[in-house]
């Protein structure tokens, strides 16, 4: 059966009694969105602050390939596996974006028998959080142009408006647009552009705030434009942050759903890791830690992007410290990193596998040496994986003294992840984390970028043209030097060249553009040719998505 067919056959439990059974949350603290999804009240979350925290497990992966790795599937399978061995565990995931759902990647609710449900709702409009984030972002855009139209009291230089509109769909035609055409009554014509919702600073603020009040303050700090004297204009100067917060008030409450095996899942927030910081909300992760003994969370794409930003941005701002990390890989994806074409990945090829293992080995070293976390390698099993290939992975990683666990959760759900669950518990109990960041707050912005490039990517250094270097220097002197950096680059390689697979060395990371996110409190370093508004592929996933005469959705995966 397909993922959606498995999900549609699931016998879901009503979320209110399930939340009571699993986490002792009474229904008075839930705001139901139908029978199988609900939001958790912020008052209840505040009441949990004195409770001790559970253990936090970070799931990450090798550099992604078209062959797939199954990071979300493993996160769900591990959570079900932990519950099967008698542990109280929940999973914290990001919400899927409609862009990938209808584009190249498909949905993000797991797969096979390791899914979160209701899968169709989660992958589509869910509880409306992304729509609220998009509306808050675009309200600010509208208020900027309206302010200029009605006299421009703040003296905004229309050539220096840096705030973009957003939409939650891949649409390359919106990357650069002209707005306010059609005469004086429609405003001042200018060039503008769109980002996808998941790249919005509003999304980042939403995910990195711990309260409504903090979110409002951060929204007010957003720099939207500059005057002719190069003085910043913030959202609070336009009195926009209050109304933006109103639009986000209900969205800010974490969403509760369930796995196929009836375990609780928090799904909240959803920035991409290749163009944003790639982690679910701080509020949902911290809440889960108060309610469960073990919390499994994932960070987007490979460890060089998702785990790096989880540690250097999310943990730095929240005080969270993972107790262990799971690095997900598949045999076929490792062979792809070893140079094998997609149509030959099901064939045994030990030479290519050994070459591709260099990618996994670097991620293991990064997690342990640069972030100080004990880790396990989870091989997401496929039926065509051979014993010789599995043995080779275990043998080649022996010198790193890292445990390699074969996990079969896609086919067998939590039962297929019990060994992984026991191994994770064992390593948490026996190997203490020596958690650390890849750079210090006091390092300059340039030094922070260089540290990530050299330590995490294996680069020989970084480069930028004079204009970008001057922008970085100005941000430093203007008081933003203590901010962490958020690297936007291709997810397919440690380098900025998507075609350089494996573990390339001595490459140079070119910084193409710098963007200040003063509200989210980080500096975005855009490297290579990555786009903050993706396009659709030649054959998008939308081609297969349809609805039958009896109202059943088909083709969503």
SEFI-930717 format. One record per residue (C-alpha): residue number from 1; x, y, z. Coordinates in nm, 2 decimals, always signed. Layout:
BEGIN
SITE num     px     py     pz
SITE NUM      X      Y      Z
...
//
This chain:
BEGIN
SITE num     px     py     pz
SITE   1  +0.00  +0.00  +0.00
SITE   2  +0.10  +0.36  -0.05
SITE   3  +0.17  +0.59  +0.24
SITE   4  -0.17  +0.77  +0.20
SITE   5  -0.35  +0.43  +0.18
SITE   6  -0.19  +0.32  +0.50
SITE   7  -0.28  +0.65  +0.67
SITE   8  -0.64  +0.63  +0.54
SITE   9  -0.69  +0.28  +0.69
SITE  10  -0.56  +0.39  +1.03
SITE  11  -0.80  +0.36  +1.32
SITE  12  -0.73  +0.70  +1.49
SITE  13  -0.82  +0.77  +1.85
SITE  14  -0.99  +1.09  +1.94
SITE  15  -0.72  +1.33  +2.05
SITE  16  -0.88  +1.45  +2.38
SITE  17  -0.90  +1.10  +2.55
SITE  18  -0.56  +1.01  +2.39
SITE  19  -0.39  +1.32  +2.54
SITE  20  -0.54  +1.23  +2.88
SITE  21  -0.43  +0.86  +2.85
SITE  22  -0.08  +0.93  +2.73
SITE  23  +0.02  +1.27  +2.89
SITE  24  -0.25  +1.33  +3.16
SITE  25  -0.38  +1.64  +2.97
SITE  26  -0.74  +1.70  +3.05
SITE  27  -0.97  +1.81  +2.77
SITE  28  -1.02  +2.15  +2.93
SITE  29  -0.67  +2.24  +2.82
SITE  30  -0.73  +2.14  +2.46
SITE  31  -0.89  +2.34  +2.17
SITE  32  -1.01  +2.07  +1.93
SITE  33  -0.98  +2.11  +1.55
SITE  34  -1.22  +1.82  +1.47
SITE  35  -1.18  +1.49  +1.64
SITE  36  -0.81  +1.41  +1.58
SITE  37  -0.61  +1.73  +1.62
SITE  38  -0.61  +2.00  +1.88
SITE  39  -0.42  +2.29  +2.01
SITE  40  -0.28  +2.31  +2.36
SITE  41  -0.37  +2.61  +2.57
SITE  42  -0.09  +2.85  +2.67
SITE  43  -0.22  +2.88  +3.02
SITE  44  -0.17  +2.51  +3.06
SITE  45  +0.18  +2.53  +2.92
SITE  46  +0.27  +2.80  +3.17
SITE  47  +0.15  +2.57  +3.45
SITE  48  +0.42  +2.31  +3.36
SITE  49  +0.72  +2.53  +3.42
SITE  50  +0.83  +2.38  +3.75
SITE  51  +0.82  +2.02  +3.62
SITE  52  +1.15  +1.85  +3.54
SITE  53  +1.26  +1.80  +3.18
SITE  54  +1.28  +1.47  +3.00
SITE  55  +1.56  +1.36  +2.77
SITE  56  +1.59  +1.53  +2.43
SITE  57  +1.69  +1.32  +2.12
SITE  58  +1.79  +1.50  +1.80
SITE  59  +1.73  +1.31  +1.48
SITE  60  +1.93  +1.43  +1.18
SITE  61  +2.06  +1.27  +0.86
SITE  62  +2.33  +1.25  +0.60
SITE  63  +2.32  +1.50  +0.31
SITE  64  +1.99  +1.44  +0.13
SITE  65  +1.97  +1.27  -0.21
SITE  66  +1.68  +1.19  -0.44
SITE  67  +1.70  +0.84  -0.30
SITE  68  +1.56  +0.96  +0.03
SITE  69  +1.68  +0.90  +0.39
SITE  70  +1.36  +0.89  +0.60
SITE  71  +1.44  +1.13  +0.88
SITE  72  +1.08  +1.20  +0.97
SITE  73  +0.99  +0.84  +0.93
SITE  74  +1.27  +0.74  +1.17
SITE  75  +1.17  +1.01  +1.42
SITE  76  +0.82  +0.87  +1.43
SITE  77  +0.94  +0.51  +1.43
SITE  78  +1.18  +0.58  +1.71
SITE  79  +0.90  +0.74  +1.92
SITE  80  +0.68  +0.44  +1.87
SITE  81  +0.97  +0.21  +1.95
SITE  82  +1.04  +0.39  +2.27
SITE  83  +0.68  +0.36  +2.38
SITE  84  +0.69  -0.01  +2.29
SITE  85  +0.98  -0.07  +2.53
SITE  86  +0.79  +0.10  +2.81
SITE  87  +0.91  +0.46  +2.78
SITE  88  +0.69  +0.76  +2.78
SITE  89  +0.79  +0.93  +2.46
SITE  90  +0.65  +1.20  +2.22
SITE  91  +0.78  +1.33  +1.89
SITE  92  +0.81  +1.70  +1.79
SITE  93  +0.81  +1.77  +1.42
SITE  94  +0.77  +2.06  +1.18
SITE  95  +0.45  +2.13  +0.98
SITE  96  +0.49  +2.06  +0.61
SITE  97  +0.48  +2.34  +0.35
SITE  98  +0.24  +2.32  +0.07
SITE  99  +0.52  +2.41  -0.17
SITE 100  +0.71  +2.08  -0.14
SITE 101  +0.38  +1.88  -0.10
SITE 102  +0.28  +1.99  -0.45
SITE 103  +0.63  +2.01  -0.58
SITE 104  +0.93  +1.78  -0.56
SITE 105  +0.95  +1.64  -0.20
SITE 106  +0.60  +1.54  -0.13
SITE 107  +0.45  +1.54  +0.22
SITE 108  +0.63  +1.54  +0.55
SITE 109  +0.43  +1.32  +0.78
SITE 110  +0.66  +1.01  +0.78
SITE 111  +0.60  +0.70  +0.57
SITE 112  +0.49  +0.34  +0.56
SITE 113  +0.39  +0.23  +0.91
SITE 114  +0.58  +0.52  +1.08
SITE 115  +0.35  +0.81  +1.01
SITE 116  +0.17  +1.09  +1.20
SITE 117  -0.20  +1.12  +1.13
SITE 118  -0.44  +1.26  +1.01
SITE 119  -0.18  +1.26  +0.73
SITE 120  -0.39  +1.44  +0.47
SITE 121  -0.48  +1.73  +0.71
SITE 122  -0.12  +1.76  +0.83
SITE 123  +0.02  +1.78  +0.47
SITE 124  -0.25  +2.03  +0.36
SITE 125  -0.40  +2.32  +0.56
SITE 126  -0.37  +2.15  +0.90
SITE 127  -0.48  +2.40  +1.17
SITE 128  -0.41  +2.71  +0.95
SITE 129  -0.08  +2.81  +1.12
SITE 130  +0.10  +2.87  +0.79
SITE 131  -0.18  +3.09  +0.66
SITE 132  -0.17  +3.30  +0.97
SITE 133  +0.21  +3.34  +0.93
SITE 134  +0.17  +3.44  +0.57
SITE 135  -0.11  +3.69  +0.65
SITE 136  +0.10  +3.85  +0.93
SITE 137  +0.39  +3.88  +0.69
SITE 138  +0.18  +4.03  +0.42
SITE 139  -0.01  +4.26  +0.65
SITE 140  +0.33  +4.42  +0.73
SITE 141  +0.40  +4.46  +0.35
SITE 142  +0.06  +4.63  +0.31
SITE 143  +0.12  +4.86  +0.60
SITE 144  +0.46  +4.97  +0.45
SITE 145  +0.31  +5.06  +0.12
SITE 146  +0.01  +5.22  +0.28
SITE 147  +0.24  +5.44  +0.50
SITE 148  +0.43  +5.56  +0.20
SITE 149  +0.11  +5.63  +0.01
SITE 150  -0.03  +5.84  +0.29
SITE 151  +0.26  +6.08  +0.33
SITE 152  +0.55  +5.87  +0.43
SITE 153  +0.60  +6.03  +0.78
SITE 154  +0.89  +5.79  +0.85
SITE 155  +1.07  +5.91  +0.54
SITE 156  +1.11  +5.55  +0.40
SITE 157  +1.34  +5.54  +0.10
SITE 158  +1.13  +5.33  -0.15
SITE 159  +1.46  +5.21  -0.30
SITE 160  +1.55  +5.06  +0.03
SITE 161  +1.25  +4.85  +0.13
SITE 162  +1.39  +4.51  +0.23
SITE 163  +1.07  +4.34  +0.34
SITE 164  +0.92  +4.09  +0.10
SITE 165  +0.58  +3.94  +0.06
SITE 166  +0.54  +3.56  +0.10
SITE 167  +0.32  +3.27  -0.03
SITE 168  +0.33  +2.91  +0.08
SITE 169  +0.38  +2.76  -0.27
SITE 170  +0.68  +2.72  -0.49
SITE 171  +0.64  +2.99  -0.76
SITE 172  +0.95  +3.10  -0.94
SITE 173  +0.76  +3.38  -1.13
SITE 174  +0.72  +3.57  -0.80
SITE 175  +1.09  +3.59  -0.72
SITE 176  +1.10  +3.94  -0.87
SITE 177  +0.79  +4.14  -0.94
SITE 178  +0.68  +4.50  -1.00
SITE 179  +0.41  +4.63  -0.76
SITE 180  +0.19  +4.94  -0.73
SITE 181  +0.13  +4.98  -1.11
SITE 182  -0.17  +5.15  -1.25
SITE 183  -0.15  +5.51  -1.14
SITE 184  -0.11  +5.74  -0.84
SITE 185  -0.40  +5.58  -0.66
SITE 186  -0.22  +5.25  -0.64
SITE 187  +0.09  +5.37  -0.47
SITE 188  +0.45  +5.42  -0.58
SITE 189  +0.57  +5.17  -0.84
SITE 190  +0.88  +4.97  -0.74
SITE 191  +1.04  +4.63  -0.78
SITE 192  +0.95  +4.38  -0.51
SITE 193  +0.96  +4.00  -0.46
SITE 194  +0.82  +3.71  -0.28
SITE 195  +0.97  +3.44  -0.06
SITE 196  +0.81  +3.12  +0.04
SITE 197  +0.63  +3.13  +0.38
SITE 198  +0.89  +2.90  +0.54
SITE 199  +1.17  +3.14  +0.46
SITE 200  +0.99  +3.43  +0.62
SITE 201  +1.13  +3.61  +0.92
SITE 202  +0.79  +3.59  +1.08
SITE 203  +0.81  +3.21  +1.06
SITE 204  +1.15  +3.23  +1.23
SITE 205  +1.02  +3.46  +1.51
SITE 206  +0.72  +3.23  +1.55
SITE 207  +0.94  +2.93  +1.60
SITE 208  +1.20  +3.10  +1.82
SITE 209  +0.97  +3.28  +2.07
SITE 210  +0.87  +3.14  +2.40
SITE 211  +0.56  +3.35  +2.47
SITE 212  +0.31  +3.58  +2.29
SITE 213  +0.47  +3.88  +2.46
SITE 214  +0.82  +3.78  +2.33
SITE 215  +0.68  +3.72  +1.98
SITE 216  +0.52  +4.06  +1.98
SITE 217  +0.85  +4.23  +2.08
SITE 218  +1.05  +4.04  +1.82
SITE 219  +0.79  +4.12  +1.55
SITE 220  +0.83  +4.49  +1.64
SITE 221  +1.21  +4.46  +1.60
SITE 222  +1.18  +4.36  +1.23
SITE 223  +1.37  +4.60  +1.01
SITE 224  +1.15  +4.66  +0.70
SITE 225  +1.33  +4.95  +0.52
SITE 226  +1.58  +5.23  +0.55
SITE 227  +1.56  +5.61  +0.51
SITE 228  +1.77  +5.81  +0.27
SITE 229  +2.01  +5.86  +0.56
SITE 230  +2.03  +5.48  +0.59
SITE 231  +1.85  +5.48  +0.93
SITE 232  +1.65  +5.16  +0.99
SITE 233  +1.27  +5.15  +1.00
SITE 234  +1.12  +4.88  +1.21
SITE 235  +0.78  +4.72  +1.22
SITE 236  +0.71  +4.90  +1.55
SITE 237  +0.77  +5.23  +1.38
SITE 238  +0.46  +5.15  +1.16
SITE 239  +0.27  +5.02  +1.47
SITE 240  +0.24  +4.69  +1.28
SITE 241  +0.35  +4.44  +1.55
SITE 242  +0.03  +4.44  +1.75
SITE 243  -0.19  +4.35  +1.46
SITE 244  +0.06  +4.10  +1.34
SITE 245  +0.06  +3.93  +1.68
SITE 246  -0.32  +3.92  +1.68
SITE 247  -0.31  +3.72  +1.35
SITE 248  -0.07  +3.48  +1.52
SITE 249  -0.23  +3.44  +1.86
SITE 250  -0.41  +3.11  +1.80
SITE 251  -0.14  +2.97  +1.57
SITE 252  +0.11  +3.01  +1.85
SITE 253  -0.05  +2.73  +2.05
SITE 254  +0.12  +2.39  +1.98
SITE 255  -0.07  +2.13  +1.77
SITE 256  -0.13  +1.78  +1.90
SITE 257  -0.19  +1.48  +1.67
SITE 258  -0.09  +1.11  +1.69
SITE 259  +0.13  +0.85  +1.53
SITE 260  -0.03  +0.54  +1.37
SITE 261  +0.04  +0.36  +1.69
SITE 262  -0.15  +0.61  +1.90
SITE 263  +0.14  +0.80  +2.05
SITE 264  +0.13  +1.18  +2.09
SITE 265  +0.30  +1.40  +1.83
SITE 266  +0.36  +1.78  +1.86
SITE 267  +0.37  +1.93  +1.51
SITE 268  +0.43  +2.31  +1.51
SITE 269  +0.61  +2.56  +1.30
SITE 270  +0.80  +2.48  +0.98
SITE 271  +1.10  +2.67  +0.85
SITE 272  +1.31  +2.50  +0.58
SITE 273  +1.67  +2.42  +0.68
SITE 274  +1.83  +2.50  +0.35
SITE 275  +1.70  +2.86  +0.35
SITE 276  +1.60  +2.91  +0.71
SITE 277  +1.68  +2.76  +1.05
SITE 278  +1.49  +2.43  +1.00
SITE 279  +1.35  +2.35  +1.34
SITE 280  +1.00  +2.32  +1.50
SITE 281  +0.89  +2.57  +1.76
SITE 282  +1.07  +2.62  +2.09
SITE 283  +0.74  +2.63  +2.28
SITE 284  +0.64  +2.28  +2.15
SITE 285  +0.97  +2.12  +2.22
SITE 286  +0.99  +2.27  +2.57
SITE 287  +0.63  +2.17  +2.65
SITE 288  +0.69  +1.82  +2.53
SITE 289  +1.00  +1.79  +2.76
SITE 290  +0.77  +1.87  +3.06
SITE 291  +0.52  +1.61  +2.96
SITE 292  +0.73  +1.31  +2.85
SITE 293  +1.04  +1.12  +2.96
SITE 294  +1.18  +1.12  +2.61
SITE 295  +1.13  +1.37  +2.33
SITE 296  +1.23  +1.30  +1.98
SITE 297  +1.27  +1.59  +1.75
SITE 298  +1.42  +1.64  +1.41
SITE 299  +1.61  +1.92  +1.23
SITE 300  +1.57  +1.96  +0.86
SITE 301  +1.79  +1.81  +0.58
SITE 302  +2.14  +1.69  +0.66
SITE 303  +2.33  +1.75  +0.98
SITE 304  +2.54  +2.03  +0.82
SITE 305  +2.22  +2.24  +0.79
SITE 306  +1.95  +2.12  +1.03
SITE 307  +2.16  +2.00  +1.32
SITE 308  +2.40  +2.29  +1.29
SITE 309  +2.12  +2.54  +1.31
SITE 310  +1.94  +2.34  +1.58
SITE 311  +2.25  +2.37  +1.79
SITE 312  +2.38  +2.72  +1.70
SITE 313  +2.04  +2.90  +1.67
SITE 314  +1.76  +2.71  +1.85
SITE 315  +1.96  +2.57  +2.14
SITE 316  +2.16  +2.90  +2.18
SITE 317  +1.84  +3.10  +2.21
SITE 318  +1.63  +2.85  +2.42
SITE 319  +1.88  +2.68  +2.65
SITE 320  +1.78  +2.34  +2.51
SITE 321  +2.06  +2.07  +2.52
SITE 322  +2.01  +1.74  +2.34
SITE 323  +2.11  +1.43  +2.53
SITE 324  +2.19  +1.23  +2.21
SITE 325  +2.16  +1.24  +1.83
SITE 326  +2.05  +0.99  +1.57
SITE 327  +2.20  +1.02  +1.22
SITE 328  +1.97  +0.86  +0.96
SITE 329  +2.11  +0.70  +0.64
SITE 330  +2.00  +0.45  +0.38
SITE 331  +2.22  +0.21  +0.19
SITE 332  +2.09  +0.34  -0.14
SITE 333  +2.15  +0.71  -0.05
SITE 334  +2.51  +0.62  +0.05
SITE 335  +2.56  +0.45  -0.28
SITE 336  +2.43  +0.76  -0.45
SITE 337  +2.69  +0.97  -0.27
SITE 338  +2.94  +0.72  -0.40
SITE 339  +2.85  +0.81  -0.76
SITE 340  +2.58  +0.55  -0.85
SITE 341  +2.29  +0.67  -1.07
SITE 342  +1.93  +0.65  -0.93
SITE 343  +1.83  +0.36  -1.16
SITE 344  +2.11  +0.13  -1.03
SITE 345  +2.08  +0.19  -0.65
SITE 346  +1.90  -0.13  -0.58
SITE 347  +2.20  -0.33  -0.71
SITE 348  +2.47  -0.43  -0.46
SITE 349  +2.78  -0.21  -0.51
SITE 350  +3.02  -0.22  -0.22
SITE 351  +3.28  +0.01  -0.39
SITE 352  +3.03  +0.29  -0.43
SITE 353  +2.89  +0.23  -0.08
SITE 354  +3.24  +0.26  +0.07
SITE 355  +3.30  +0.59  -0.12
SITE 356  +2.96  +0.73  -0.01
SITE 357  +3.03  +0.64  +0.35
SITE 358  +3.26  +0.94  +0.36
SITE 359  +2.95  +1.17  +0.38
SITE 360  +2.81  +0.98  +0.68
SITE 361  +3.15  +0.97  +0.85
SITE 362  +3.18  +1.35  +0.83
SITE 363  +2.83  +1.40  +0.98
SITE 364  +2.92  +1.16  +1.27
SITE 365  +3.24  +1.35  +1.34
SITE 366  +3.06  +1.68  +1.32
SITE 367  +2.79  +1.57  +1.57
SITE 368  +3.04  +1.43  +1.82
SITE 369  +3.34  +1.66  +1.78
SITE 370  +3.18  +2.00  +1.70
SITE 371  +2.86  +1.97  +1.90
SITE 372  +2.97  +1.72  +2.17
SITE 373  +2.68  +1.49  +2.13
SITE 374  +2.68  +1.11  +2.16
SITE 375  +2.53  +0.96  +1.85
SITE 376  +2.39  +0.65  +1.68
SITE 377  +2.37  +0.58  +1.31
SITE 378  +2.03  +0.44  +1.21
SITE 379  +2.02  +0.26  +0.88
SITE 380  +1.67  +0.30  +0.75
SITE 381  +1.62  -0.05  +0.59
SITE 382  +1.50  -0.13  +0.25
SITE 383  +1.41  -0.48  +0.13
SITE 384  +1.69  -0.48  -0.14
SITE 385  +1.97  -0.39  +0.11
SITE 386  +2.21  -0.69  +0.12
SITE 387  +2.38  -0.83  +0.43
SITE 388  +2.72  -0.75  +0.27
SITE 389  +2.63  -0.39  +0.24
SITE 390  +2.50  -0.37  +0.60
SITE 391  +2.82  -0.54  +0.73
SITE 392  +3.04  -0.30  +0.53
SITE 393  +2.87  +0.01  +0.69
SITE 394  +2.92  -0.14  +1.04
SITE 395  +3.28  -0.24  +0.97
SITE 396  +3.38  +0.09  +0.82
SITE 397  +3.23  +0.29  +1.10
SITE 398  +3.40  +0.08  +1.37
SITE 399  +3.70  +0.31  +1.38
SITE 400  +3.47  +0.59  +1.49
SITE 401  +3.33  +0.37  +1.77
SITE 402  +2.97  +0.46  +1.67
SITE 403  +2.69  +0.21  +1.70
SITE 404  +2.51  +0.13  +1.38
SITE 405  +2.15  +0.00  +1.42
SITE 406  +1.93  -0.14  +1.14
SITE 407  +1.58  +0.00  +1.17
SITE 408  +1.28  -0.15  +0.99
SITE 409  +1.01  +0.10  +1.11
SITE 410  +0.88  +0.18  +0.76
SITE 411  +0.76  -0.18  +0.72
SITE 412  +0.70  -0.27  +1.08
SITE 413  +0.63  +0.05  +1.27
SITE 414  +0.75  +0.08  +1.63
SITE 415  +0.84  -0.30  +1.64
SITE 416  +1.10  -0.23  +1.37
SITE 417  +1.26  +0.04  +1.58
SITE 418  +1.28  -0.13  +1.92
SITE 419  +1.65  -0.20  +1.89
SITE 420  +1.71  +0.16  +1.79
SITE 421  +1.51  +0.27  +2.09
SITE 422  +1.70  +0.05  +2.33
SITE 423  +2.03  +0.17  +2.19
SITE 424  +1.93  +0.53  +2.22
SITE 425  +1.82  +0.48  +2.59
SITE 426  +2.15  +0.30  +2.66
SITE 427  +2.37  +0.57  +2.51
SITE 428  +2.18  +0.84  +2.70
SITE 429  +2.22  +0.65  +3.03
SITE 430  +2.59  +0.57  +2.97
SITE 431  +2.75  +0.84  +2.76
SITE 432  +2.71  +1.20  +2.89
SITE 433  +2.68  +1.48  +2.64
SITE 434  +2.95  +1.74  +2.63
SITE 435  +2.73  +1.99  +2.45
SITE 436  +2.90  +2.28  +2.27
SITE 437  +2.85  +2.54  +1.99
SITE 438  +3.05  +2.56  +1.67
SITE 439  +3.13  +2.93  +1.75
SITE 440  +3.10  +3.18  +2.03
SITE 441  +2.86  +3.48  +2.06
SITE 442  +3.17  +3.70  +2.08
SITE 443  +3.31  +3.59  +1.74
SITE 444  +3.26  +3.83  +1.45
SITE 445  +3.00  +3.75  +1.19
SITE 446  +3.28  +3.67  +0.94
SITE 447  +3.45  +3.44  +1.19
SITE 448  +3.12  +3.26  +1.27
SITE 449  +3.07  +3.19  +0.90
SITE 450  +3.42  +3.08  +0.86
SITE 451  +3.39  +2.84  +1.16
SITE 452  +3.09  +2.67  +1.01
SITE 453  +3.24  +2.65  +0.67
SITE 454  +3.57  +2.50  +0.79
SITE 455  +3.45  +2.29  +1.09
SITE 456  +3.12  +2.16  +0.95
SITE 457  +3.15  +2.18  +0.57
SITE 458  +3.52  +2.08  +0.53
SITE 459  +3.59  +2.40  +0.34
SITE 460  +3.93  +2.57  +0.31
SITE 461  +3.77  +2.91  +0.37
SITE 462  +3.50  +3.16  +0.27
SITE 463  +3.48  +3.44  +0.02
SITE 464  +3.26  +3.73  -0.07
SITE 465  +3.28  +4.03  -0.30
SITE 466  +3.36  +4.37  -0.17
SITE 467  +2.99  +4.48  -0.15
SITE 468  +2.90  +4.18  +0.07
SITE 469  +3.21  +4.21  +0.29
SITE 470  +3.12  +4.58  +0.35
SITE 471  +2.76  +4.47  +0.44
SITE 472  +2.89  +4.22  +0.69
SITE 473  +3.13  +4.48  +0.84
SITE 474  +2.85  +4.73  +0.88
SITE 475  +2.62  +4.48  +1.05
SITE 476  +2.91  +4.41  +1.29
SITE 477  +2.96  +4.78  +1.37
SITE 478  +2.59  +4.85  +1.39
SITE 479  +2.57  +4.61  +1.69
SITE 480  +2.45  +4.29  +1.53
SITE 481  +2.78  +4.10  +1.56
SITE 482  +2.67  +3.89  +1.85
SITE 483  +2.38  +3.74  +1.65
SITE 484  +2.42  +3.38  +1.53
SITE 485  +2.44  +3.31  +1.16
SITE 486  +2.18  +3.12  +0.95
SITE 487  +2.34  +2.98  +0.64
SITE 488  +2.12  +2.94  +0.33
SITE 489  +2.28  +2.70  +0.08
SITE 490  +2.21  +2.38  -0.11
SITE 491  +2.11  +2.09  +0.10
SITE 492  +2.26  +1.83  -0.14
SITE 493  +2.62  +1.89  -0.06
SITE 494  +2.86  +2.01  +0.21
SITE 495  +2.97  +2.26  -0.04
SITE 496  +2.76  +2.52  -0.23
SITE 497  +2.77  +2.30  -0.54
SITE 498  +2.48  +2.06  -0.54
SITE 499  +2.68  +1.82  -0.76
SITE 500  +2.97  +1.78  -0.52
SITE 501  +2.85  +1.47  -0.34
SITE 502  +3.02  +1.27  -0.07
SITE 503  +3.25  +1.47  +0.16
SITE 504  +3.43  +1.74  -0.06
SITE 505  +3.73  +1.91  +0.09
SITE 506  +3.91  +2.24  +0.04
SITE 507  +3.62  +2.40  -0.14
SITE 508  +3.55  +2.77  -0.09
SITE 509  +3.21  +2.88  +0.04
SITE 510  +3.10  +3.20  -0.15
SITE 511  +2.87  +3.43  +0.04
SITE 512  +2.64  +3.58  -0.23
SITE 513  +2.41  +3.79  -0.02
SITE 514  +2.36  +3.89  +0.35
SITE 515  +2.02  +3.96  +0.51
SITE 516  +1.96  +4.09  +0.86
SITE 517  +1.67  +3.93  +1.05
SITE 518  +1.67  +4.17  +1.34
SITE 519  +1.34  +4.03  +1.48
SITE 520  +1.45  +3.67  +1.47
SITE 521  +1.80  +3.79  +1.59
SITE 522  +2.02  +3.62  +1.34
SITE 523  +2.20  +3.71  +1.02
SITE 524  +2.13  +3.51  +0.70
SITE 525  +2.43  +3.42  +0.49
SITE 526  +2.30  +3.32  +0.14
SITE 527  +2.57  +3.11  -0.03
SITE 528  +2.58  +2.98  -0.38
SITE 529  +2.27  +2.99  -0.60
SITE 530  +2.01  +2.88  -0.34
SITE 531  +1.67  +3.05  -0.38
SITE 532  +1.44  +3.17  -0.10
SITE 533  +1.15  +3.12  -0.34
SITE 534  +1.18  +2.77  -0.49
SITE 535  +1.03  +2.66  -0.83
SITE 536  +0.83  +2.36  -0.92
SITE 537  +1.00  +2.06  -1.10
SITE 538  +0.92  +1.96  -1.45
SITE 539  +0.68  +1.70  -1.32
SITE 540  +0.55  +1.83  -0.98
SITE 541  +0.38  +1.61  -0.72
SITE 542  +0.06  +1.80  -0.80
SITE 543  +0.03  +1.60  -1.12
SITE 544  -0.06  +1.29  -0.92
SITE 545  -0.27  +1.45  -0.65
SITE 546  -0.65  +1.42  -0.71
SITE 547  -0.98  +1.35  -0.54
SITE 548  -1.21  +1.07  -0.62
SITE 549  -1.58  +1.09  -0.67
SITE 550  -1.64  +0.97  -0.32
SITE 551  -1.42  +1.25  -0.18
SITE 552  -1.11  +1.05  -0.11
SITE 553  -0.77  +1.22  -0.17
SITE 554  -0.53  +1.02  -0.38
SITE 555  -0.17  +1.08  -0.49
SITE 556  -0.06  +1.27  -0.17
SITE 557  +0.26  +1.11  -0.03
//
